[in-house]
Amino acid sequence: MPMINYVGGHNREMNDAEIAINDALQAEIAIENVAREELLSRQMRDALLAACDWTQTSDSPLASAKKTAWATYRAALRNLPTADAKWPDHIEITWPTEPS
């Protein structure tokens, strides 16, 4: 199927050079989209980690078992980039469940 370009008010078939440029631009956009998704997922993960930093302090009011549960949760968050094949898709990632 030919690639069509809208130029000067008319549709016309793209030549090989234009198709090559378009393909290169689309590849760059795809790489940038993955980088943006990676950044967003890391920011979300880091925010979840920061929100529960208090659970690991020496003066935390949590019992030992709860503190361990939170440590396990935090480790799962840190391991997401290598443990979840859906990384960095922040919507599809299986986010760990926060301890109750």
Secondary structure by P-SEA (a helix, b strand, c coil): cbbbbbcccbbbbbcaaaaaaaaaaaaaaaaaaaaaaaaaaaaaaaaaaaaccccccccccccaaaaaaaaaaaaaaaaccccccccccccccccccccc
